Amino acid sequence: METMSEPKGRGAVVMRRHELAAFLRSRRERITPEDVGLPGGFRRRTAGLRREEVAQLAGVGVTWYTWLEQGRPIRASASVLEAVARTLRLDTVERQHLFRLAEMPDTAVPDHGGQLLRPEIQAILDGLSPMPAAVVRQPAGGGVPPDAGPGGPEGPAHAGDPGYRSAGGGTVRAGGGGRFSCPAGAC
């Protein structure tokens, strides 16, 4: 069994392993047994799937997946990470994050043709140059970005702020920590 390399010091490696463990756990907990065709049962002590169920669905060993989710110093292969990503129903960004946390290059061909943003959104960002700006997806079901403040991004907290303007159902914030929010799937 190969252990993970430690190029940036032990503290950084341990932190990354903990981030990987937390990420896998959070994604496992959001999928119910019914979502994958398993019986739910009456007495489940854990939210979402059990580790054993993820391992079985991904076709990997229970111990191997458990160690991966516990942040143990192991190195999973690309095929194991691909199977876990598929089982946990990770989207493109989440999959890339998984591979990055596991320090493994993601060899999957992007399904967006290399374009991460719709052209009209990219045009807005390009028009804001040289000011910094970022795109933030809103959670499915609406909601407001966590930094929106009282009243949402267009509410009283941002009234009269010349850096904010409405754009395609979202908000562009130019300057300091520029932000554009759009509904999930719309970017």
N, C-alpha and C positions, 0 to 999 in steps of 0.2 A: 504494500500500500504506500503510495507516494504522499508525502506531506506537502503542504503549501509552502511556496517560497516566501521569504520574509525580507523583501528588498527595502522596505521603508521603515524598518524597525518593528519590534514586537508589538508595541502599542497600536500602531496603525493596522497591523494584520488582525489583531484580536478585535479591534473595533469593526473592521470590515466583516469579519466572521459573524459578529453579533448582528450587524445590519442585514447580512444574508439570512440569518436565522429568523429575525423579526419579519423580514419581507416574505419569506416562504410561509411562515406561520399565519401572517395576515391574509395571504392569498388563499391558503388552505381553509381558513375559517369562513371565508365568504362564499364557499361552494357547499351547498347542502347535498346530502346523499341522494335525494330525489332528483337533483339536477343532473346526476350522472347515472341514473337508473338503479340506484341501490336502495334497499328498504331503509326508511328513516329510523324505525325503532322507537320505543317509548323512553328508554333511559339512556340518553346520551350525555356524557359528562363534558363533552367538548362541543364548541360551536363548529359547525361545518363538518368537513370530512375528518376522519381520524388519519393519523400518519400511515397506519397500515393500509388504509383504503387508497391513499395517494400512491403509495409504493406499488400496490397491486395494479392499479389502473395505469401507472406509468411503466410497469414491467421491470421495476428495479427491486433490489432487495430491501426488506423492511429495515434492517439494521443500517444499510447504506443511506437510505433516505432519512432515517431518524438522526444519524450522525450529521448529515448535511444540515438538517433543520436545527440541530443543537449547536451548530457552529463549531463542530470539531475540526481539527486540522487535517482534512482530507481534500483531495482534488477530484471532483467529478468530471467525467468526460463530457464532450460536447453532446454526444448522443443521450447521455443521462439527463443533461440539462434540457435538451430538446423535448424529451419525453415528459419531464416534470412540467415544463412550460406549457406543453399541450394539455396535460392533465389538469393543470390549474387554470387553464383557459386565459393565459396571459395575452394581452394585446401586444402590438409591436414594441411600444415604448417599455412596457413592463418586462418583456422578453429581453430587450437590450439591457435593461437594468439588472436582471438576473445574471446575464452573462458577464456584465461588468463587475458585479459583486463577487462572482466566482472566479474572476481574473481569467476568463476564457474568451477568446475571440468568437463573436457570433457570425457564423458563416451563412446565415439565412439571407436570401435575396429579399430586400424590402418589397412589400406588396403595394407600396405607394409610388412605385416608379421613381424613387429618389426624391420625390417632392413631399415634404412633410406638411406644408400648408397649402391651402387653396390659393390660387393665383391672386385673387382680390385681397386676401389677408396679407400675402407677401408684399403686394403693392403698397398697402398702408404702412407696413414696417419699413419698406424701402424709402418711402416718402418722409419718414421720421429721421433718416440718417442726417447727421452724425450722432443724434441723441440715442442713448440706449433705450431699448424697448424689448419686451418679451410677450409671448402668447401664453395665456393660462386658460386651460379648459375648465369650464364650470362642471360641477358634478352632474351626473345624469339626474334628471328630475328637476333641473333648475338650480336654485340656490344662488348664492352670491359668492364671489371670491372671498377667501378668508381675510384679505386685507382691505375689503371694501368699506368697512366702517359702518356707522349707523345709517340706515336708509339705503344701503347697497351702493354700487359704484356710481350711480347717478343721483343719489339721495343728498340730503343736507350736508353730509360730510364733505362732498366734493362740489357743492354748488359754488359757482363763480371761479372754480379752479380752471385756468386756461389750459392746463396740461391734459385735461380730460375732455374727450369728445366721443360721442356715440358713433359706432361703426358696425354695421351688419349684425345687430343684436348683441353686441358686446361693447366694450369700452377700451379705448386706447389711452394709455397713460404715457406721455412722453416725458423724458427727462430722467432724473435720478434712478428710479427702479422701474422704468416704463412697463406698462402692462396693457394687454388687450385680452378681454375675456370673451369667450364664445361658448355656446352650448356644446356639450360633449358630442363628438362626431362631426361638428360643423367646421372644424379647423382643418 
